[in-house]
Amino acid sequence: MSILTVKNLTHGFGDRAIFNDVSFRLLKGEHIGFIGANGEGKSTFMNLITGKLEPDEGQIEWSKRVRVGYLDQHSILEKGTSIRDALRTAFQYLFDLETEGNEICEKMAEASPEELEKLMDEFGVIQDTLTNNDFYLIDAKVEEIAKGLGLDGVGLEKDVNDLSGGQRTKVLLAKLLLEKPDILLLDEPTNYLDEQHIEWLKRYLQAYENAFILISHDIPFLNSVINLIYHVENQQVNRYVGDYDNFIQAHETKKQQLESAYKRQQQEIEDLKDFVARNKARVSTRNMAMSRQKKLDKMDVIELAKEKPKPEFNFKYSRASGKMIFEAKDLVIGYTEPLSRPLNLYMERGQKIALVGANGLGKTTLLRSILGEIKALSGSVTLGDNLRMGYFEQEIKDANYNTCIEEFWADFPGFTQFEVRAALAKCGLTTKHIESKVVVLSGGEQAKVRLCKLINKETNLLILDEPTNHLDVDAKDELKRALKEYKGSILIICHEPEFYRDVVTEVWNCEDWTTKLA
């Protein structure tokens, strides 16, 4: 059964085409990985099928009474609402039914025998619906999902207004999973999850009976939960059966076949043109030349897609720092309440360290405390000599209305415009991206602009907070290569073991010193 039918979808922004005449059908129970390079239109696609954007042309048709659940990180959580109450709103339709049932009970007291029989039937239908949907087990369901995503550690009575970005995303995801819609639309759900809860979400999706479309650049996670790939490239969406590894093999075969057909056709075109040029003037062969010219005119010429620019990250290394990078003595981090026990930490030149552990333990707070951006609750941090630091923040919250050129130039005024464009292009950005405002770029393209500024700054210490969030596969592979070759020291927060395992020299588990775990 078809859940969603897309016919002749065409959409773009300004002079930049995103989709051109795209058609497909999504079937009940399909588990789809929606993949493609940064900026190809994956999030735009989600916004189109959920009605947040109107297509320029074409039709998007959902089947009747299909419940669609979309993980939208811009959803509003109302201040003054506890996590528990926010999660219970997933069952609002059942609470509304309960209220309707209570109203029917009140009417029964004054009803005539005929009305009473009718009201009893209505009440019975409502009771059956509540029972079949486990209405009386709602609190147990809420606690089960909350525990799976680590929200029980935060405290289910905590106000949603006091949550971190990662915790807030977990609440939105938990609410969505509790709603159990006919189709889940998940846009990079693992970006704000730690390893333990990614593993839980993996098991949940593997057992999910309904359909979902998943955007993710975390290939091991993607491979473990999907059975179909939708690949967006060059304004088209193509369907491949199997996981990402099957897709890579099939896509490469398809590409080679197209290139072979292109070469054969180009040779045929050249031969036909040569024949026409040599024979059109001679009376005896003019008709044959005209026949070949007609064949040329009618030919459906194969066009090869332009190769997308692949990013190239090479960090500039300044002179060596002192032997000590930093030393923390009895350091207690936090805001109003401590997030850690007193820490005694030491990092020296050449170390590459990954900070790992569940969300909300204070990994980012520790980085910012070391940098001096947040004052420690007690204890001290001493920084070493001759440090040239480069800091990649997990997320920039304010909308940036600079163009990419202006954004880079603000930090590097000595560069010529040619040098600015060349630097941004090296990071995998096209001319249209470079001339666009940062605010209209995808998350991955914005990350590339920030990385571009970082790699052009001379550093001997990189402090990186979830640098792989939003980056496509090529960009992640290139960043991993660049960090392995970097001669300086690295302190990195990352939830992808496949990424950091080959980069770092040691791992610090923040769960060993947090106050947030029993």
C-alpha positions as CSV (number, residue, x, y, z in Angstrom):
1,M,0.0,0.0,0.0
2,S,1.3,3.5,-0.9
3,I,1.6,5.9,2.0
4,L,3.1,8.8,0.0
5,T,3.0,9.6,-3.8
6,V,5.2,12.3,-5.3
7,K,4.6,13.2,-8.9
8,N,6.8,15.5,-11.1
9,L,8.2,17.5,-8.1
10,T,10.2,20.5,-9.1
11,H,11.6,23.0,-6.6
12,G,14.4,25.5,-6.2
13,F,15.6,28.6,-4.4
14,G,16.2,31.6,-6.6
15,D,18.3,30.4,-9.6
16,R,19.4,27.3,-7.7
17,A,17.5,24.2,-8.7
18,I,17.1,21.6,-5.9
19,F,14.7,19.0,-7.5
20,N,13.7,18.6,-11.1
21,D,10.7,16.4,-12.1
22,V,11.1,13.9,-9.2
23,S,8.5,11.1,-8.9
24,F,8.3,8.1,-6.5
25,R,5.9,6.1,-4.2
26,L,6.7,5.3,-0.6
27,L,5.1,2.0,0.6
28,K,3.9,0.9,4.0
29,G,6.6,-0.4,6.3
30,E,9.6,0.7,4.2
31,H,12.7,1.7,6.2
32,I,14.4,4.3,4.0
33,G,17.8,5.9,4.3
34,F,17.7,9.3,2.6
35,I,21.3,10.2,1.6
36,G,23.2,12.7,-0.5
37,A,26.0,15.3,-0.2
38,N,25.6,18.4,1.9
39,G,23.4,21.0,0.1
40,E,21.7,18.5,-2.2
41,G,18.3,19.1,-0.6
42,K,17.6,16.4,2.0
43,S,16.1,18.7,4.6
44,T,14.3,20.7,1.9
45,F,12.7,17.4,0.8
46,M,11.5,16.8,4.4
47,N,10.0,20.3,4.5
48,L,8.3,19.8,1.2
49,I,6.6,16.5,2.1
50,T,5.5,17.9,5.5
51,G,4.0,21.0,3.9
52,K,6.4,23.4,5.4
53,L,7.4,24.4,1.9
54,E,5.2,24.5,-1.3
55,P,6.8,22.9,-4.4
56,D,7.2,25.1,-7.5
57,E,5.6,22.3,-9.5
58,G,4.2,18.8,-9.0
59,Q,2.1,17.0,-6.5
60,I,2.7,15.5,-3.0
61,E,-0.2,13.2,-1.9
62,W,-0.4,11.4,1.4
63,S,-2.9,8.6,1.8
64,K,-6.0,9.3,3.9
65,R,-5.6,9.2,7.7
66,V,-1.9,8.6,7.6
67,R,-0.3,10.0,10.8
68,V,3.1,11.6,10.0
69,G,5.7,12.2,12.8
70,Y,8.5,14.7,12.0
71,L,11.5,15.2,14.2
72,D,11.7,19.0,13.9
73,Q,14.4,20.5,16.1
74,H,12.7,23.9,15.8
75,S,9.5,22.7,17.6
76,I,8.5,24.8,20.6
77,L,8.5,23.2,24.1
78,E,6.3,25.4,26.4
79,K,8.0,26.9,29.4
80,G,6.7,25.6,32.7
81,T,6.1,22.1,31.3
82,S,7.9,19.2,32.8
83,I,9.6,16.6,30.7
84,R,7.0,14.0,31.8
85,D,4.1,16.3,30.8
86,A,5.7,17.1,27.5
87,L,6.0,13.4,26.7
88,R,2.4,12.7,27.9
89,T,1.2,15.2,25.1
90,A,2.0,12.4,22.7
91,F,-1.2,10.8,23.9
92,Q,-3.3,13.9,23.8
93,Y,-5.9,12.3,21.4
94,L,-6.4,9.6,24.1
95,F,-6.8,12.1,26.9
96,D,-9.4,13.9,24.8
97,L,-11.2,10.6,24.3
98,E,-11.2,10.1,28.1
99,T,-12.7,13.5,28.7
100,E,-15.4,12.7,26.1
101,G,-16.1,9.5,28.0
102,N,-16.4,11.3,31.3
103,E,-18.9,13.8,29.7
104,I,-20.9,10.8,28.4
105,C,-21.0,9.4,31.9
106,E,-22.4,12.7,33.3
107,K,-25.1,12.7,30.6
108,M,-26.2,9.1,31.5
109,A,-27.5,10.3,34.9
110,E,-30.3,12.3,33.2
111,A,-30.8,10.3,30.0
112,S,-34.0,8.5,28.9
113,P,-33.8,4.7,28.3
114,E,-33.4,5.2,24.6
115,E,-30.7,7.9,25.0
116,L,-29.0,5.8,27.7
117,E,-28.6,2.8,25.3
118,K,-27.0,5.1,22.7
119,L,-24.7,6.7,25.2
120,M,-23.7,3.2,26.5
121,D,-22.7,2.2,23.0
122,E,-20.6,5.4,22.5
123,F,-18.9,4.9,25.9
124,G,-18.1,1.3,25.0
125,V,-16.4,2.3,21.8
126,I,-14.3,4.9,23.7
127,Q,-13.4,2.4,26.4
128,D,-12.3,-0.2,23.7
129,T,-10.2,2.5,21.9
130,L,-8.5,3.5,25.2
131,T,-7.8,-0.1,26.2
132,N,-6.5,-1.1,22.7
133,N,-4.1,1.8,22.7
134,D,-2.8,1.0,26.2
135,F,-4.2,4.2,27.7
136,Y,-3.8,2.8,31.2
137,L,-0.2,2.1,30.7
138,I,0.8,5.6,29.4
139,D,3.0,6.4,32.4
140,A,4.9,3.1,32.1
141,K,5.4,3.8,28.3
142,V,6.7,7.3,29.0
143,E,9.2,6.1,31.5
144,E,10.4,3.2,29.2
145,I,11.1,5.6,26.3
146,A,12.6,8.3,28.6
147,K,14.9,5.7,30.1
148,G,16.0,4.4,26.7
149,L,17.0,7.9,25.6
150,G,18.6,8.8,29.0
151,L,16.0,11.4,30.1
152,D,15.4,9.6,33.4
153,G,18.9,10.8,34.4
154,V,17.9,14.4,33.7
155,G,14.7,14.0,35.9
156,L,11.3,13.8,34.4
157,E,10.0,16.6,36.6
158,K,12.6,19.1,35.2
159,D,11.2,22.1,33.3
160,V,11.8,21.7,29.5
161,N,13.0,25.4,29.4
162,D,16.0,24.4,31.5
163,L,17.3,21.7,29.1
164,S,20.4,21.8,26.9
165,G,20.1,21.6,23.1
166,G,20.8,17.8,23.2
167,Q,18.4,17.1,26.0
168,R,15.7,19.1,24.3
169,T,16.2,17.1,21.1
170,K,15.8,13.9,23.1
171,V,12.5,15.1,24.5
172,L,11.2,15.8,20.9
173,L,12.4,12.4,19.7
174,A,10.9,10.6,22.7
175,K,7.6,12.3,22.2
176,L,7.7,11.4,18.5
177,L,8.4,7.7,19.3
178,L,5.6,7.6,21.8
179,E,3.2,8.9,19.2
180,K,4.1,5.8,17.0
181,P,3.0,7.4,13.7
182,D,2.4,5.6,10.4
183,I,5.6,7.1,9.2
184,L,8.6,8.7,11.1
185,L,10.6,11.4,9.4
186,L,14.0,11.7,11.2
187,D,16.5,14.3,10.2
188,E,19.9,13.4,11.6
189,P,18.5,12.1,15.0
190,T,21.9,10.9,16.2
191,N,23.5,14.3,16.1
192,Y,22.6,15.0,19.7
193,L,22.7,11.4,21.1
194,D,25.6,9.8,22.8
195,E,26.8,6.2,21.9
196,Q,24.6,4.4,24.5
197,H,21.4,6.1,23.3
198,I,22.3,5.7,19.6
199,E,22.5,2.0,20.3
200,W,19.0,2.1,22.0
201,L,17.5,4.1,19.0
202,K,19.1,1.5,16.6
203,R,17.3,-1.4,18.4
204,Y,14.1,0.6,18.5
205,L,14.1,1.4,14.7
206,Q,15.1,-2.2,13.8
207,A,11.9,-3.4,15.5
208,Y,9.7,-0.5,14.2
209,E,6.7,-1.9,12.4
210,N,5.8,1.3,10.5
211,A,7.6,3.2,7.8
212,F,10.4,5.7,8.3
213,I,12.6,8.0,6.3
214,L,16.0,8.6,8.0
215,I,18.5,11.3,7.0
216,S,21.9,10.4,8.6
217,H,25.6,10.6,7.7
218,D,26.4,8.0,10.4
219,I,26.8,5.1,8.0
220,P,27.1,2.2,10.6
221,F,23.9,3.4,12.2
222,L,22.2,3.9,8.9
223,N,23.2,0.4,7.6
224,S,21.9,-1.3,10.8
225,V,18.3,0.0,10.5
226,I,17.3,0.6,6.8
227,N,16.4,-1.7,3.9
228,L,16.1,0.9,1.1
229,I,18.2,3.9,0.0
230,Y,16.8,7.1,-1.6
231,H,19.8,8.9,-3.1
232,V,19.5,12.6,-4.0
233,E,22.0,13.9,-6.5
234,N,21.9,16.4,-9.4
235,Q,18.2,17.3,-8.7
236,Q,17.1,13.7,-8.9
237,V,16.0,11.1,-6.3
238,N,16.9,7.5,-7.2
239,R,15.8,4.3,-5.3
240,Y,18.2,1.5,-4.4
241,V,17.2,-1.8,-2.7
242,G,19.4,-2.7,0.3
243,D,21.7,-0.8,2.7
244,Y,24.4,1.8,2.1
245,D,27.0,-0.7,1.1
246,N,24.7,-2.2,-1.6
247,F,24.0,1.4,-2.8
248,I,27.7,2.2,-3.2
249,Q,28.2,-0.9,-5.3
250,A,25.1,-0.3,-7.5
251,H,25.7,3.4,-7.9
252,E,29.3,2.8,-9.0
253,T,28.2,0.2,-11.5
254,K,25.5,2.6,-12.8
255,K,28.0,5.4,-13.1
256,Q,30.5,3.3,-15.1
257,Q,27.7,2.1,-17.4
258,L,26.7,5.7,-18.1
259,E,30.3,6.8,-18.7
260,S,30.8,3.9,-21.2
261,A,27.5,4.8,-23.0
262,Y,28.6,8.4,-23.1
263,K,32.0,7.6,-24.7
264,R,30.3,5.3,-27.3
265,Q,27.8,8.0,-28.1
266,Q,30.4,10.8,-28.3
267,Q,32.4,8.6,-30.8
268,E,29.2,8.0,-32.8
269,I,28.4,11.8,-32.8
270,E,32.0,12.6,-34.0
271,D,31.7,10.0,-36.8
272,L,28.3,11.3,-38.0
273,K,29.5,14.9,-37.9
274,D,32.6,14.0,-39.8
275,F,30.6,12.1,-42.5
276,V,28.1,15.1,-42.9
277,A,31.0,17.6,-43.2
278,R,32.7,15.5,-45.9
279,N,29.6,14.5,-47.9
280,K,27.0,17.3,-47.7
281,A,28.5,19.2,-50.7
282,R,28.7,16.2,-53.1
283,V,25.6,15.5,-55.1
284,S,26.1,11.8,-55.1
285,T,26.3,11.6,-51.2
286,R,24.1,14.6,-50.2
287,N,21.1,12.4,-49.3
288,M,23.2,10.1,-47.1
289,A,24.6,13.2,-45.4
290,M,21.2,14.6,-44.8
291,S,20.0,11.3,-43.4
292,R,22.9,11.3,-40.9
293,Q,22.2,14.9,-40.0
294,K,18.6,14.0,-39.1
295,K,19.9,11.2,-36.9
296,L,22.1,13.7,-35.2
297,D,19.3,16.2,-34.7
298,K,17.0,13.5,-33.2
299,M,19.7,12.0,-30.9
300,D,19.0,12.1,-27.1
301,V,22.4,13.2,-26.0
302,I,23.8,11.7,-22.8
303,E,25.1,14.2,-20.3
304,L,27.4,13.3,-17.5
305,A,26.8,15.1,-14.2
306,K,29.4,17.5,-13.1
307,E,31.8,16.2,-10.4
308,K,31.0,17.7,-7.1
309,P,33.9,19.5,-5.5
310,K,35.4,17.3,-2.7
311,P,36.5,19.1,0.4
312,E,40.2,19.3,1.3
313,F,41.1,20.1,4.9
314,N,44.7,20.9,5.8
315,F,45.2,22.5,9.2
316,K,47.9,25.2,9.4
317,Y,50.3,24.4,12.2
318,S,52.0,27.2,14.1
319,R,55.2,26.7,16.2
320,A,55.1,24.2,19.0
321,S,53.5,25.0,22.3
322,G,55.0,24.4,25.7
323,K,55.1,20.9,27.0
324,M,52.0,21.4,29.2
325,I,48.7,22.2,27.3
326,F,46.6,22.6,30.5
327,E,46.5,21.5,34.1
328,A,43.2,21.4,36.1
329,K,43.5,21.3,39.9
330,D,40.4,20.4,42.0
331,L,38.3,21.8,39.2
332,V,34.6,21.7,39.7
333,I,32.6,22.7,36.6
334,G,29.0,23.8,36.3
335,Y,26.6,26.7,36.4
336,T,24.5,27.0,39.6
337,E,25.0,23.3,40.5
338,P,28.2,21.3,40.1
339,L,28.4,18.9,37.1
340,S,31.6,17.2,38.3
341,R,33.5,16.1,41.3
342,P,36.8,17.9,41.8
343,L,39.0,17.2,38.7
344,N,42.7,16.9,38.5
345,L,43.5,16.7,34.8
346,Y,46.7,17.1,32.8
347,M,47.2,17.3,29.1
348,E,50.6,17.7,27.4
349,R,51.8,18.5,23.9
350,G,51.1,15.9,21.3
351,Q,48.2,14.3,23.0
352,K,44.9,13.8,21.1
353,I,42.1,13.2,23.6
354,A,38.4,12.3,23.0
355,L,35.9,13.3,25.7
356,V,33.0,10.8,25.7
357,G,30.0,10.0,27.9
358,A,26.2,10.6,27.9
359,N,24.6,14.0,27.1
360,G,24.2,16.5,29.9
361,L,27.3,15.4,31.9
362,G,29.2,18.6,31.2
363,K,31.6,17.7,28.2
364,T,31.0,21.1,26.5
365,T,31.0,22.9,29.9
366,L,34.5,21.3,30.6
367,L,35.8,22.6,27.2
368,R,34.4,26.1,27.9
369,S,35.8,26.1,31.4
370,I,39.3,25.2,30.1
371,L,39.0,28.0,27.5
372,G,38.0,30.4,30.3
373,E,34.6,31.1,28.8
374,I,32.8,29.8,31.9
375,K,34.0,30.5,35.4
376,A,34.7,27.3,37.4
377,L,32.7,26.8,40.6
378,S,35.9,26.0,42.4
379,G,39.5,24.9,41.6
380,S,41.6,26.2,38.8
381,V,42.8,25.7,35.2
382,T,46.3,26.7,34.2
383,L,47.0,27.0,30.4
384,G,50.4,26.2,29.0
385,D,52.8,28.6,27.2
386,N,52.7,29.6,23.5
387,L,49.2,28.1,22.9
388,R,47.5,29.0,19.6
389,M,44.0,27.6,20.0
390,G,41.4,26.9,17.4
391,Y,37.8,26.2,18.7
392,F,35.0,24.6,16.8
393,E,31.7,25.1,18.6
394,Q,29.0,22.4,18.4
395,E,26.3,24.8,17.3
396,I,26.0,28.5,16.4
397,K,22.6,29.6,17.6
398,D,22.3,33.1,16.0
399,A,21.3,33.4,12.4
400,N,24.2,34.6,10.3
401,Y,23.2,37.0,7.5
402,N,26.8,37.5,6.2
403,T,27.7,36.0,2.9
404,C,30.3,33.2,3.1
405,I,32.8,35.7,1.6
406,E,32.0,38.3,4.2
407,E,32.1,35.7,7.0
408,F,35.6,34.5,6.1
409,W,36.9,38.0,5.3
410,A,35.9,39.3,8.8
411,D,38.5,36.9,10.3
412,F,41.1,37.1,7.5
413,P,41.0,40.7,6.2
414,G,44.5,40.3,4.6
415,F,43.2,37.8,2.0
416,T,42.3,39.0,-1.5
417,Q,38.8,38.1,-2.8
418,F,40.4,35.4,-5.1
419,E,42.2,33.9,-2.0
420,V,38.9,33.9,0.0
421,R,37.0,32.2,-2.8
422,A,39.8,29.6,-3.3
423,A,39.9,28.8,0.4
424,L,36.1,28.3,0.6
425,A,36.1,26.2,-2.7
426,K,38.8,24.0,-1.2
427,C,36.3,23.1,1.6
428,G,33.8,21.7,-1.0
429,L,31.7,24.8,-1.5
430,T,30.5,25.8,-4.9
431,T,30.4,29.4,-6.3
432,K,26.7,29.6,-5.5
433,H,27.3,28.6,-1.9
434,I,30.2,31.0,-1.6
435,E,28.1,33.9,-2.7
436,S,25.1,32.9,-0.6
437,K,24.3,34.2,2.9
438,V,25.4,31.7,5.6
439,V,21.8,31.5,7.0
440,V,20.4,29.9,3.9
441,L,23.0,27.1,3.7
442,S,22.4,23.6,5.0
443,G,23.9,22.5,8.3
444,G,26.7,20.7,6.6
445,E,27.6,23.7,4.4
446,Q,27.6,26.0,7.4
447,A,30.0,23.6,9.2
448,K,32.3,23.7,6.1
449,V,32.4,27.5,6.3
450,R,33.4,27.3,10.0
451,L,36.0,24.6,9.3
452,C,37.4,26.7,6.5
453,K,38.1,29.5,9.0
454,L,39.6,27.0,11.4
455,I,42.0,25.4,9.0
456,N,43.3,28.7,7.8
457,K,44.2,29.8,11.3
458,E,47.7,28.8,12.6
459,T,47.1,26.6,15.6
460,N,48.9,24.1,17.8
461,L,45.8,23.1,19.8
462,L,42.4,22.2,18.3
463,I,39.3,22.1,20.6
464,L,36.5,20.5,18.7
465,D,32.9,20.0,20.0
466,E,31.0,17.5,17.8
467,P,32.7,18.6,14.5
468,T,31.1,15.7,12.5
469,N,27.5,16.9,13.1
470,H,25.8,17.6,9.7
471,L,29.0,16.7,7.6
472,D,28.5,14.3,4.7
473,V,30.5,11.2,4.2
474,D,33.2,12.7,2.0
475,A,33.7,15.7,4.4
476,K,33.9,13.4,7.5
477,D,36.5,11.1,5.8
478,E,38.6,14.2,4.8
479,L,38.3,15.7,8.3
480,K,39.4,12.4,9.9
481,R,42.5,12.3,7.5
482,A,43.4,15.9,8.3
483,L,43.1,15.4,12.1
484,K,45.3,12.2,12.0
485,E,48.0,14.2,10.1
486,Y,47.7,17.3,12.3
487,K,51.0,17.8,14.3
488,G,49.4,19.7,17.2
489,S,47.3,18.6,20.2
490,I,43.5,17.8,20.0
491,L,40.7,17.8,22.5
492,I,37.6,16.5,20.8
493,I,34.0,15.7,21.8
494,C,32.5,13.2,19.4
495,H,29.7,10.6,19.6
496,E,31.0,8.5,16.7
497,P,33.6,5.9,17.7
498,E,34.3,5.1,14.0
499,F,35.4,8.7,13.6
500,Y,37.5,9.4,16.7
501,R,39.0,5.9,17.3
502,D,41.8,6.3,14.7
503,V,42.4,9.9,15.5
504,V,43.0,10.1,19.3
505,T,45.7,8.8,21.5
506,E,43.4,8.3,24.5
507,V,39.8,8.6,25.6
508,W,38.5,10.4,28.8
509,N,35.1,9.1,29.9
510,C,33.3,11.9,31.6
511,E,31.0,9.4,33.3
512,D,33.9,8.6,35.6
513,W,33.8,12.0,37.3
514,T,30.3,13.4,36.8
515,T,27.8,14.1,39.6
516,K,24.9,13.3,37.3
517,L,25.1,9.5,37.5
518,A,24.3,7.5,40.6
